[in-house]
């Protein structure tokens, strides 16, 4: 097997919050039609994407042992020693290559990542209107007519309401499903996803399907607790990017106690097939505080796994964009750490430099959001703020 082989194009299809389709959440390119136009679920179907010539070519590239440039997020993660999406997929779908080589005809996907629009009740600092409808008013105020991305997403983020054919096609293309993922937006806010689950329970197929969620943790899923025991396995990741005030700054407006209590309440249900974990997304905001989330988890939820994710785009939020002198301070703080996630995250941050002129975008957006939300970066992250002021070319008003 080629050391670059990835199972995802052979097993999975992703629906993004704006209706575009891709192979997975890390893929840089979108599925296109014969005319080169990006397919969109507001008018196309999952079957159109799955059977497209574009996706067939990508599959053949992997079978030929090639290393697609559009999969750079996995390549850079692996170079830093971070366990990539591709590597996790190799473990989750060990027979993908063998099945692809032996199949006489293309099979239906056995995994799907459905982002059923951008409906969300959070405006996380590492997010935007692409994944959160709550960001729209703030982006409108910040960008105005200069960048109307917020206006595009106000419409595009509601694509499931615009194409009834999607739901009929889903029933047809999903008959072989083994893994079904719901990300966001906030999936626990999107009631259509519960109708999908109910149908799978009613048809008896749920017992063979694993569900994966990523949630901001602000909502306790009463209906999910009723339906999930009927599935083979349910993995739910709570996005917790900091402790206490750090969390509330990054994941505004959700309150720290609310998420902590919802996680504890869900664990207390003792649902045999339910496996919660914590997803810590490493960004500029929290790269200096990696040890705090681990210490908190060890104290309050010692049996709950924690997974470190990394911001790839937008670049101005990735820790890779930090100036070299700031990165050195991060390296110095964790130089003696032996925790594998801290070691790999620091290496990921420091081994490759992005265009650090994008730091100016980080400062500009942070200053605006601080004023818009009546928050202060320097009050929330005083230690890291001092480093940015002394070594990070921070503007006077930051």
ZALUMGU-602856 format. One record per residue: residue in one letter; x, y, z of N, C-alpha, C in turn. Coordinates in steps of 0.02 Angstrom, whole numbers, padded with zeros to 5 digits, always signed. Layout:
N
aXYZXYZXYZ ...
end
This chain:
398
x+00042-00060+00000+00000+00000+00000+00044+00063+00000 x+00026+00110-00043+00062+00173-00043+00060+00205+00025 x+00116+00233+00045+00117+00266+00111+00075+00329+00112 x+00052+00352+00053+00010+00411+00049-00064+00395+00040 x-00082+00332+00039-00152+00313+00026-00198+00341+00080 x-00256+00366+00058-00308+00389+00105-00373+00355+00088 x-00408+00326+00137-00471+00291+00124-00529+00338+00109 x-00525+00401+00130-00584+00444+00131-00619+00450+00063 x-00585+00459+00006-00622+00466-00057-00660+00403-00076 x-00642+00346-00046-00673+00282-00064-00730+00263-00016 x-00735+00297+00041-00784+00277+00091-00830+00333+00113 x-00809+00396+00103-00843+00452+00136-00860+00509+00088 x-00915+00544+00104-00930+00607+00070-00951+00657+00123 x-00931+00719+00113-00945+00772+00161-00991+00824+00131 x-01042+00844+00168-01084+00901+00151-01064+00959+00195 x-01043+01015+00165-01020+01072+00204-01078+01120+00220 x-01064+01165+00265-01118+01209+00290-01148+01252+00235 x-01110+01267+00182-01136+01308+00128-01165+01267+00071 x-01170+01200+00081-01199+01157+00030-01149+01126-00018 x-01087+01150-00018-01036+01118-00060-01018+01050-00032 x-00987+01009-00073-00968+00941-00053-00893+00931-00060 x-00866+00888-00018-00796+00870-00022-00786+00799+00003 x-00723+00780+00008-00706+00713+00030-00708+00708+00106 x-00683+00760+00139-00682+00762+00212-00672+00834+00234 x-00676+00845+00299-00672+00913+00326-00603+00944+00319 x-00551+00904+00305-00483+00931+00298-00464+00945+00225 x-00505+00921+00179-00489+00928+00108-00495+01000+00086 x-00446+01024+00048-00445+01094+00028-00488+01108-00033 x-00503+01057-00072-00541+01067-00134-00613+01042-00125 x-00655+01066-00169-00726+01048-00169-00742+01007-00232 x-00791+00963-00226-00811+00921-00282-00841+00964-00337 x-00820+00950-00399-00843+00989-00456-00879+00945-00507 x-00921+00976-00547-00955+00941-00601-00912+00941-00664 x-00937+00912-00719-00899+00907-00781-00879+00975-00809 x-00918+01027-00794-00905+01094-00819-00856+01133-00775 x-00831+01100-00722-00784+01133-00677-00818+01174-00623 x-00884+01177-00624-00921+01214-00574-00928+01173-00510 x-00920+01205-00453-00928+01170-00390-01000+01147-00380 x-01008+01083-00364-01075+01058-00351-01099+01084-00283 x-01165+01096-00278-01193+01122-00216-01259+01089-00202 x-01269+01070-00139-01328+01032-00119-01392+01073-00119 x-01386+01137-00132-01447+01177-00141-01482+01158-00206 x-01443+01127-00252-01473+01106-00316-01449+01037-00339 x-01393+01013-00313-01369+00946-00330-01383+00898-00273 x-01360+00836-00280-01371+00785-00228-01305+00754-00208 x-01306+00717-00153-01247+00680-00131-01226+00630-00185 x-01274+00599-00218-01258+00551-00272-01220+00584-00329 x-01239+00646-00345-01203+00683-00397-01129+00691-00378 x-01117+00707-00315-01049+00715-00293-01011+00649-00290 x-01043+00598-00263-01011+00533-00254-00992+00502-00321 x-01033+00512-00372-01021+00481-00438-00986+00528-00487 x-00960+00584-00463-00930+00634-00507-00863+00610-00535 x-00846+00636-00595-00781+00622-00625-00725+00651-00582 x-00738+00708-00551-00688+00740-00509-00666+00694-00452 x-00714+00662-00420-00698+00618-00364-00666+00553-00389 x-00687+00530-00448-00655+00471-00477-00581+00483-00490 x-00565+00543-00514-00494+00559-00527-00454+00561-00462 x-00483+00589-00409-00448+00591-00345-00435+00520-00319 x-00485+00477-00326-00476+00407-00306-00418+00375-00344 x-00416+00387-00409-00363+00357-00449-00295+00385-00431 x-00292+00449-00413-00228+00479-00391-00202+00442-00330 x-00245+00427-00282-00223+00391-00223-00203+00319-00240 x-00240+00287-00285-00222+00219-00304-00155+00218-00341 x-00138+00274-00373-00074+00278-00410-00016+00298-00363 x-00031+00306-00299+00022+00322-00252+00041+00396-00251 x-00003+00439-00279+00012+00510-00280-00005+00543-00213 x+00018+00604-00205+00009+00642-00143-00025+00708-00161 x-00092+00710-00163-00128+00770-00185-00111+00831-00143 x-00096+00886-00176-00079+00948-00141-00137+00974-00101 x-00198+00960-00122-00257+00985-00088-00268+00952-00020 x-00229+00901-00005-00232+00868+00060-00176+00892+00106 x-00153+00954+00095-00094+00979+00131-00103+00980+00206 x-00165+00988+00230-00175+00992+00303-00154+00927+00337 x-00166+00871+00305-00144+00807+00333-00068+00799+00326 x-00041+00819+00269+00032+00811+00259+00070+00854+00310 x+00049+00916+00321+00085+00958+00369+00076+00933+00440 x+00017+00907+00456+00007+00879+00523+00053+00819+00535 x+00057+00775+00486+00099+00715+00493+00173+00733+00498 x+00194+00784+00461+00263+00806+00465+00281+00831+00535 x+00230+00857+00570+00241+00883+00638+00231+00829+00691 x+00214+00769+00670+00202+00716+00719+00132+00716+00747 x+00087+00755+00718+00017+00757+00739-00022+00704+00701 x-00063+00666+00738-00103+00613+00707-00156+00644+00661 x-00151+00632+00597-00193+00667+00548-00259+00631+00537 x-00303+00666+00503-00367+00637+00482-00356+00575+00439 x-00307+00578+00394-00292+00521+00350-00270+00460+00392 x-00228+00471+00440-00203+00416+00482-00259+00386+00524 x-00304+00428+00548-00361+00401+00586-00407+00361+00540 x-00414+00385+00478-00456+00349+00430-00427+00281+00412 x-00361+00276+00408-00329+00211+00394-00345+00161+00449 x-00349+00185+00510-00366+00141+00566-00440+00124+00565 x-00482+00173+00549-00555+00163+00551-00580+00120+00492 x-00545+00125+00435-00567+00089+00374-00508+00049+00346 x-00487-00003+00382-00426-00040+00362-00433-00078+00297 x-00494-00092+00275-00504-00131+00214-00517-00088+00152 x-00511-00022+00159-00531+00023+00105-00491+00011+00041 x-00425+00004+00047-00384-00005-00013-00400-00072-00046 x-00403-00125-00008-00418-00191-00035-00487-00190-00071 x-00536-00160-00040-00603-00157-00070-00603-00116-00134 x-00565-00061-00134-00563-00019-00194-00529-00055-00251 x-00477-00093-00237-00441-00129-00289-00480-00187-00318 x-00523-00217-00276-00559-00277-00297-00629-00263-00324 x-00656-00203-00309-00726-00189-00328-00733-00184-00404 x-00784-00216-00430-00800-00212-00501-00838-00149-00518 x-00872-00121-00469-00909-00059-00480-00907-00018-00415 x-00919+00046-00424-00917+00091-00367-00973+00075-00317 x-00955+00068-00254-01004+00056-00202-01030+00122-00175 x-01083+00119-00135-01109+00178-00102-01063+00195-00043 x-01065+00257-00021-01022+00275+00036-01044+00237+00098 x-00995+00221+00140-01010+00189+00204-01003+00239+00261 x-00982+00300+00244-00976+00352+00294-00997+00419+00264 x-01028+00460+00305-01048+00527+00284-01036+00577+00340 x-01015+00636+00320-01006+00693+00365-01056+00746+00343 x-01111+00752+00380-01164+00797+00360-01164+00859+00405 x-01150+00915+00374-01157+00980+00407-01220+01012+00378 x-01275+01005+00413-01340+01025+00386-01352+01099+00396 x-01308+01139+00368-01313+01211+00373-01270+01239+00428 x-01274+01305+00437-01231+01340+00484-01268+01365+00546 x-01327+01338+00560-01365+01360+00618-01326+01346+00682 x-01313+01398+00721-01274+01390+00782-01291+01445+00831 x-01282+01430+00895-01295+01479+00948-01231+01505+00980 x-01174+01491+00949-01110+01517+00972-01078+01560+00917 x-01034+01605+00937-00993+01643+00890-00921+01636+00913 x-00895+01577+00907-00828+01561+00931-00776+01604+00896 x-00723+01623+00933-00671+01666+00905-00636+01633+00846 x-00633+01567+00845-00598+01533+00790-00645+01517+00732 x-00705+01544+00734-00756+01528+00684-00774+01590+00644 x-00824+01583+00601-00854+01638+00564-00922+01616+00539 x-00952+01656+00495-01020+01641+00473-01025+01578+00431 x-00968+01552+00408-00969+01489+00370-00998+01433+00413 x-00982+01433+00477-01004+01379+00522-01050+01403+00577 x-01066+01467+00579-01109+01492+00632-01152+01551+00608 x-01217+01541+00609-01264+01594+00591-01260+01652+00640 x-01239+01639+00702-01235+01693+00751-01180+01743+00735 x-01133+01724+00692-01079+01769+00671-01103+01822+00621 x-01159+01810+00588-01181+01853+00533-01187+01927+00555 x-01223+01944+00609-01228+02015+00627-01161+02048+00643 x-01116+02010+00675-01050+02038+00692-01008+02049+00631 x-01007+02001+00584-00970+02010+00522-00999+02067+00480 x-01065+02072+00481-01097+02127+00444-01073+02195+00470 x-01070+02201+00536-01047+02263+00567-00973+02275+00553 x-00933+02222+00555-00861+02228+00545-00842+02240+00473 x-00871+02202+00427-00849+02202+00357-00893+02245+00311 x-00957+02253+00330-01002+02294+00291-01006+02272+00218 x-01005+02320+00174-01009+02305+00102-00942+02284+00073 x-00888+02293+00112-00822+02276+00087-00812+02202+00077 x-00844+02162+00118-00840+02089+00112-00907+02061+00132 x-00946+02040+00082-01015+02018+00096-01020+01942+00105 x-00967+01913+00130-00969+01841+00144-01025+01824+00192 x-01036+01868+00241-01090+01859+00290-01158+01855+00255 x-01166+01894+00202-01230+01894+00165-01238+01830+00125 x-01182+01806+00096-01185+01742+00060-01205+01685+00106 x-01174+01683+00166-01187+01628+00212-01256+01633+00244 x-01283+01692+00248-01351+01699+00274-01401+01659+00232 x-01386+01653+00168-01428+01613+00122-01401+01542+00116 x-01336+01536+00100-01306+01471+00087-01310+01425+00147 x-01307+01453+00207-01308+01412+00268-01374+01379+00283 x-01424+01394+00242-01490+01362+00251-01507+01317+00192 x-01455+01289+00161-01465+01248+00102-01512+01189+00112 x-01516+01156+00172-01561+01099+00178-01635+01117+00167 x-01652+01180+00173-01721+01202+00163-01737+01213+00090 x-01686+01214+00047-01695+01236-00022-01697+01180-00073 x-01682+01119-00052-01678+01064-00101-01711+01001-00073 x-01776+00994-00083-01811+00933-00058-01782+00869-00086 x-01751+00872-00145-01723+00812-00176-01666+00783-00133 x-01634+00826-00092-01579+00802-00049-01603+00746-00004 x-01662+00754+00025-01685+00705+00075-01703+00639+00043 x-01732+00641-00016-01748+00578-00051-01685+00543-00074 x-01637+00582-00099-01574+00554-00120-01536+00524-00061 x-01540+00557-00003-01506+00532+00056-01531+00462+00073 x-01595+00452+00070-01623+00386+00086-01594+00332+00040 x-01583+00350-00023-01559+00303-00073-01484+00289-00066 x-01445+00342-00056-01373+00334-00055-01346+00310+00012 x-01387+00313+00064-01362+00297+00131-01376+00225+00154 x-01396+00182+00109-01417+00115+00128-01360+00072+00156 x-01297+00090+00139-01240+00051+00163-01202+00084+00220 x-01231+00135+00249-01195+00175+00299-01173+00134+00359 x-01111+00147+00380-01085+00119+00442-01067+00175+00492 x-01050+00234+00464-01030+00291+00505-01067+00353+00480 x-01098+00390+00527-01134+00450+00510-01112+00505+00558 x-01084+00559+00529-01057+00613+00570-01100+00675+00563 x-01112+00709+00619-01148+00772+00620-01104+00825+00653 x-01080+00871+00613-01042+00927+00639-01081+00991+00626 x-01048+01048+00627-01090+01107+00625-01063+01164+00584 x-01100+01217+00599-01155+01232+00645-01154+01191+00709 x-01208+01199+00745-01218+01159+00805-01269+01105+00789 x-01246+01042+00781-01291+00989+00758-01350+00975+00805 x-01341+00986+00870-01395+00972+00917-01450+01024+00914 x-01438+01079+00877-01490+01129+00865-01531+01113+00803 x-01503+01071+00759-01534+01059+00693-01580+00998+00699 x-01645+01012+00705-01694+00958+00719-01699+00908+00663 x-01683+00928+00600-01687+00881+00544-01643+00819+00556 x-01589+00828+00591-01544+00771+00601-01576+00718+00646 x-01620+00740+00692-01655+00691+00733-01705+00651+00692 x-01733+00681+00639-01779+00645+00596-01741+00590+00558 x-01679+00605+00538-01637+00554+00506-01626+00496+00554 x-01609+00512+00617-01598+00460+00667-01661+00418+00678 x-01717+00451+00683-01780+00416+00696-01795+00367+00640 x-01782+00389+00577-01793+00344+00520-01748+00284+00523 x-01685+00294+00543-01638+00238+00549-01659+00189+00604 x-01687+00216+00657-01712+00173+00712-01773+00135+00687 x-01819+00170+00654-01882+00138+00632-01869+00083+00580 x-01818+00091+00540-01803+00042+00488-01757-00014+00513 x-01735-00009+00576-01694-00061+00605-01621-00058+00586 x-01601-00005+00549-01532+00001+00526-01486+00032+00578 x-01514+00064+00628-01473+00102+00676-01423+00058+00713 x-01440-00004+00725-01396-00048+00765-01329-00062+00731 x-01324-00047+00666-01262-00059+00629-01223+00005+00615 x-01245+00061+00643-01217+00127+00626-01186+00161+00686 x-01126+00187+00676-01092+00229+00726-01105+00302+00711 x-01123+00340+00762-01134+00412+00755-01075+00450+00786 x-01055+00502+00751-01003+00547+00777-01030+00618+00778 x-01020+00652+00834-01042+00721+00842-00984+00765+00864 x-00989+00829+00846-00949+00880+00879-00997+00935+00900 x-00999+00950+00965-01047+00998+00992-01012+01051+01033 x-01042+01110+01036-01014+01162+01079-01033+01151+01152 x-01075+01101+01165-01090+01081+01234-01142+01123+01269 x-01171+01171+01234-01218+01216+01267-01288+01187+01274 x-01301+01133+01237-01369+01104+01235-01368+01034+01262 x-01414+01019+01308-01420+00950+01331-01467+00913+01284 x-01445+00859+01253-01482+00826+01199-01534+00775+01224 x-01590+00799+01248-01641+00753+01275-01664+00702+01223 x-01677+00726+01162-01700+00679+01111-01645+00631+01090 x-01584+00655+01089-01528+00611+01075-01521+00556+01126 x-01530+00572+01189-01526+00522+01242-01578+00468+01232 x-01635+00485+01202-01688+00436+01188-01669+00391+01129 x-01638+00421+01077-01625+00384+01015-01558+00349+01014 x-01508+00376+01044-01440+00350+01039-01431+00278+01063 x-01467+00255+01114-01457+00185+01135-01473+00134+01081 x-01508+00155+01028-01526+00109+00973-01470+00102+00922 x-01416+00140+00930-01361+00139+00881-01304+00096+00906 x-01261+00076+00860-01204+00033+00876-01156+00068+00924 x-01142+00132+00910-01094+00170+00949-01107+00244+00937 x-01100+00285+00988-01110+00357+00981-01050+00393+01012 x-01012+00428+00970-00955+00467+00993-00975+00541+00991 x-00969+00575+01047-00987+00646+01049-00930+00686+01079 x-00902+00731+01039-00846+00773+01060-00871+00841+01083 x-00854+00859+01144-00869+00925+01171-00811+00971+01153 x-00826+01025+01118-00774+01074+01099-00759+01118+01160 x-00704+01104+01192-00683+01141+01252-00612+01165+01240 x-00605+01229+01224-00540+01256+01203-00504+01295+01258 x-00527+01288+01318-00495+01323+01374-00534+01311+01437 x-00509+01336+01492-00540+01327+01557-00567+01394+01582 x-00628+01393+01608-00657+01452+01639-00663+01511+01592 x-00633+01568+01610-00639+01629+01571-00609+01621+01501 x-00557+01579+01494-00528+01566+01428-00581+01535+01382 x-00617+01486+01409-00669+01453+01370-00723+01504+01350 x-00747+01543+01397-00802+01589+01383-00782+01643+01333 x-00718+01663+01332-00695+01711+01283-00693+01680+01213 x-00666+01619+01208-00659+01587+01143-00726+01562+01116 x-00769+01538+01161-00832+01506+01140-00894+01547+01159 x-00888+01611+01155-00943+01657+01170-01006+01640+01131 x-01067+01643+01161-01084+01665+01229-01096+01608+01278 x-01075+01547+01261-01087+01491+01306-01049+01499+01372 x-01081+01479+01426-01051+01486+01492-01015+01421+01512 x-00960+01429+01546-00917+01374+01566-00955+01323+01607 x-00991+01345+01658-01026+01298+01702-01079+01259+01664 x-01109+01290+01614-01161+01257+01574-01133+01197+01537 x-01076+01205+01504-01046+01151+01466-01020+01096+01512 x-00987+01116+01565-00961+01067+01614-01018+01026+01643 x-01074+01057+01660-01131+01022+01689-01164+00976+01638 x-01168+00997+01575-01198+00955+01523-01155+00893+01510 x-01089+00900+01511-01046+00842+01503-01054+00794+01561 x-01056+00820+01621-01064+00776+01679-01133+00742+01678 x-01185+00778+01660-01252+00750+01658-01256+00694+01606 x-01223+00704+01550-01224+00653+01497-01186+00591+01520 x-01131+00600+01553-01094+00542+01579-01135+00504+01631 x-01173+00540+01671-01214+00508+01723-01270+00465+01694 x-01287+00474+01630-01339+00433+01600-01317+00360+01593 x-01252+00348+01591-01225+00280+01586-01254+00242+01526 x-01255+00275+01469-01278+00242+01408-01220+00200+01381 x-01228+00135+01377-01172+00091+01359-01138+00107+01293 x-01177+00131+01244-01148+00144+01177-01122+00215+01170 x-01129+00256+01222-01110+00326+01217-01040+00339+01245 x-00997+00372+01205-00928+00385+01224-00911+00459+01213 x-00920+00501+01264-00902+00572+01257-00826+00581+01261 x-00801+00632+01227-00732+00653+01235-00728+00728+01230 x-00668+00755+01236-00657+00827+01234-00613+00843+01175 x-00634+00890+01134-00595+00913+01077-00568+00982+01092 x-00503+00989+01097-00470+01052+01111-00438+01076+01046 x-00466+01130+01018-00441+01156+00955-00387+01208+00969 x-00326+01192+00947-00269+01234+00960-00267+01292+00910 x-00263+01352+00936-00262+01413+00895-00216+01464+00926 x-00212+01523+00898-00173+01577+00929-00198+01590+01000 x-00263+01585+01010-00292+01604+01074-00269+01560+01132 x-00256+01496+01118-00244+01451+01175-00179+01411+01170 x-00136+01424+01120-00075+01386+01113-00031+01392+01176 x-00036+01447+01213+00006+01458+01271-00022+01423+01334 x-00081+01392+01327-00115+01365+01386-00133+01291+01378 x-00093+01255+01340-00107+01185+01326-00111+01143+01390 x-00069+01159+01438-00066+01118+01499-00127+01126+01543 x-00162+01183+01537-00219+01196+01582-00278+01150+01568 x-00292+01137+01504-00349+01094+01488-00336+01023+01511 x-00273+01001+01505-00256+00933+01526-00261+00926+01602 x-00237+00976+01638-00242+00975+01712-00315+00975+01734 x-00356+01015+01701-00428+01017+01719-00461+00950+01705 x-00448+00922+01645-00477+00856+01628-00456+00804+01679 x-00392+00803+01696-00367+00753+01744-00402+00759+01812 x-00419+00819+01831-00450+00831+01896-00524+00815+01896 x-00561+00838+01845-00634+00833+01847-00663+00776+01805 x-00630+00758+01751-00656+00705+01707-00599+00658+01687 x-00569+00624+01735-00508+00585+01720-00518+00528+01672 x-00580+00503+01663-00590+00448+01617-00608+00469+01547 x-00614+00534+01536-00637+00559+01471-00577+00575+01427 x-00573+00545+01367-00517+00560+01322-00517+00633+01300 x-00458+00659+01286-00452+00726+01258-00413+00722+01193 x-00437+00758+01144-00407+00756+01077-00388+00827+01058 x-00327+00837+01034-00304+00902+01012-00313+00909+00937 x-00355+00957+00918-00365+00975+00848-00324+01039+00835 x-00314+01057+00772-00274+01116+00756-00308+01158+00703 x-00308+01223+00713-00335+01269+00663-00287+01270+00603 x-00313+01254+00545-00273+01258+00483-00290+01323+00446 x-00354+01334+00439-00378+01396+00408-00436+01423+00450 x-00449+01488+00448-00409+01538+00414-00340+01546+00446 x-00291+01562+00406-00222+01563+00428-00209+01612+00485 x-00247+01667+00487-00233+01717+00538-00254+01694+00608 x-00284+01634+00614-00301+01606+00679-00258+01546+00697 x-00217+01523+00650-00173+01467+00662-00112+01489+00702 x-00089+01448+00749-00029+01465+00787+00032+01468+00743 x+00029+01440+00683+00086+01442+00636+00101+01513+00614 x+00054+01559+00619+00063+01626+00594+00099+01671+00644 x+00110+01646+00704+00143+01686+00756+00215+01703+00736 x+00238+01762+00755+00309+01780+00742+00356+01732+00778 x+00416+01725+00751+00464+01676+00777+00480+01687+00851 x+00486+01749+00872+00503+01762+00942+00446+01742+00989 x+00385+01747+00966+00328+01724+01007+00328+01648+01009 x+00340+01616+00952+00344+01544+00951+00398+01518+00998 x+00452+01554+01002+00506+01533+01047+00483+01535+01120 x+00442+01582+01138+00415+01586+01206+00369+01527+01220 x+00330+01508+01169+00287+01448+01176+00331+01387+01185 x+00382+01381+01144+00428+01324+01148+00462+01322+01217 x+00483+01379+01242+00517+01381+01307+00470+01359+01363 x+00408+01379+01360+00361+01361+01413+00353+01285+01418 x+00350+01252+01360+00334+01181+01359+00395+01137+01343 x+00454+01166+01349+00515+01129+01331+00524+01065+01369 x+00500+01063+01431+00510+01003+01473+00448+00958+01475 x+00397+00975+01437+00337+00934+01438+00349+00868+01401 x+00321+00816+01429+00324+00750+01397+00256+00727+01373 x+00205+00769+01383+00139+00749+01359+00138+00749+01283 x+00120+00694+01252+00127+00688+01178+00086+00740+01140 x+00027+00759+01165-00013+00808+01129+00017+00878+01134 x+00048+00893+01190+00081+00958+01197+00143+00960+01153 x+00183+00906+01155+00244+00903+01114+00227+00911+01040 x+00178+00874+01016+00162+00877+00944+00130+00944+00925 x+00091+00973+00971+00060+01038+00956+00111+01093+00952 x+00160+01092+00996+00213+01142+00994+00255+01133+00931 x+00269+01072+00912+00306+01059+00851+00266+01082+00790 x+00200+01069+00791+00158+01091+00735+00159+01167+00730 x+00159+01200+00786+00158+01273+00787+00224+01302+00762 x+00279+01270+00778+00345+01301+00768+00383+01275+00707 x+00362+01219+00677+00405+01190+00625+00397+01222+00556 x+00338+01252+00544+00326+01284+00479+00295+01353+00492 x+00319+01403+00457+00293+01471+00466+00243+01488+00411 x+00186+01515+00432+00141+01545+00384+00163+01617+00372 x+00131+01651+00326+00144+01721+00313+00123+01762+00374 x+00172+01784+00414+00153+01815+00477+00126+01886+00470 x+00121+01910+00407+00085+01974+00398+00012+01965+00414 x-00011+01902+00414-00081+01890+00432-00094+01901+00506 x-00040+01909+00545-00050+01929+00615-00088+01994+00620 x-00079+02038+00569-00115+02101+00571-00191+02091+00566 x-00211+02038+00530-00283+02022+00526-00306+01997+00594 x-00265+01955+00626-00283+01931+00693-00293+01989+00741 x-00246+02036+00741-00253+02093+00786-00315+02135+00770 x-00325+02148+00706-00381+02189+00685-00448+02157+00705 x-00456+02093+00692-00519+02059+00707-00529+02053+00783 x-00475+02039+00819-00480+02032+00891-00500+02098+00924 x-00469+02152+00902-00486+02218+00929-00559+02234+00915 x-00582+02220+00854-00652+02234+00838-00700+02194+00881 x-00687+02128+00886-00733+02085+00924-00731+02102+00998 x-00673+02120+01024-00670+02142+01094-00716+02201+01107 x-00715+02248+01061-00758+02307+01069-00831+02290+01058 x-00845+02249+01008-00914+02230+00992-00946+02190+01049 x-00906+02147+01082-00932+02103+01133-00919+02128+01204 x-00884+02183+01209-00865+02210+01275-00822+02160+01313 x-00772+02134+01279-00723+02088+01308-00653+02116+01299 x-00604+02087+01334-00536+02111+01328-00488+02051+01326 x-00451+02047+01272-00400+01995+01266-00350+02000+01322 x-00327+02060+01338-00274+02069+01387-00296+02049+01457 x-00361+02058+01473-00386+02036+01538-00393+01960+01542 x-00408+01930+01486-00421+01858+01485-00357+01817+01480 x-00310+01840+01440-00247+01805+01429-00188+01850+01446 x-00181+01873+01507-00130+01924+01523-00058+01902+01508 x-00042+01838+01521+00026+01814+01510+00043+01815+01436 x-00002+01790+01395+00012+01787+01323+00006+01856+01292 x-00037+01898+01318-00043+01967+01294+00024+02003+01303 x+00056+01993+01359+00120+02025+01372+00173+02003+01320 x+00172+01938+01304+00219+01912+01255+00206+01942+01186 x+00143+01947+01167+00126+01976+01102+00145+02049+01098 x+00137+02085+01153+00156+02156+01153+00232+02165+01149 x+00268+02120+01182+00341+02127+01184+00376+02097+01123 x+00347+02043+01096+00382+02005+01044+00341+01994+00980 x+00278+02016+00980+00234+01999+00925+00213+02055+00879 x+00247+02112+00883+00230+02169+00839+00157+02190+00846 x+00131+02184+00906+00061+02203+00918+00052+02278+00910 x-00003+02300+00879-00015+02372+00872-00029+02405+00939 x-00022+02469+00941-00030+02506+01004-00099+02496+01034 x-00150+02493+00991-00219+02488+01016-00239+02418+01039 x-00195+02369+01028-00211+02300+01048-00205+02294+01124 
end
